[in-house]
Amino acid sequence: MHSSIKTKYIMVINKVIIGGNIVSMEDLITMENEKATQKFKFVIATNETWKVKDSDERKSKTQFTNVVVYGDKAKELSQILYKGMPLMVEGKLNNYSYDNKDKEKKWWSEVVMFKYKTLDQIMSGSNATNIDNQLPIEQTES
């Protein structure tokens, strides 16, 4: 490497903010590991609407995003969140892959939630609720 070449560093950020309505929730589960970590998953739906160029026609598209909470807050949130509830979520995006029975690679994504705001918090201007949602390092996702 030449000493005259300057190395540039790029800051990398993995941050997702998504707001929508909860459309489904899974049961709280306890993952078998040293700490018996709890996990709670739910799905948020978001809608995008736009007007077709040179027309009065409007189109819309709904996206469904998997959200997961780990640790102590998983149980609490599994009891207070409900289907249809508007929620704003902040977290990081995790992508996973696996090979199905036909040897095809399949992918899925989920947001690991670190903060959230309920509609009441949004309307009142309150700060987001922080969550200590760190998956233990030794835990692997299944």
C-alpha positions, 0 to 999 in steps of 0.5 A: 500500500502506498503511503500517499493513499489516504484511507477514508472511513465511512460511517455505517448506520443501521437505523430504521424508523417505521410507523403504522398499525400492528396487524398481527402478534405472536405469543411470547416465547422463551428462547433456551439459552443461558439467560432464558431470553424472552422474545416477542414478535409482531407485524406493523403495516404501513401504507403508501399512497400516490397519485398516478402522473397525468391522471386523477387515479390514486394508487396505494401499497401496503408494506408489512414489517416484522418487528421483534423485542428481546429481553425483559421488555418482551413480556411487558410489551406482549401484554400492552400492545394490541392488534390495530394499535398505532405504533412508531418503532425505532430499531435496527434492520436484521436480514436472515437467509436459509435454504428451503427444501428445494435448495432455494435461498429464501430471505426475510427481514425484521426490525429489532426494536430499541424505542417505540412511541404510542399514539398518545406519546406522539400526540402529546409530544412525549419522548420515545420509550427506550428498550434495552433490547440487545440479543445476547451475543451467544444467542443465534436466531432460529 
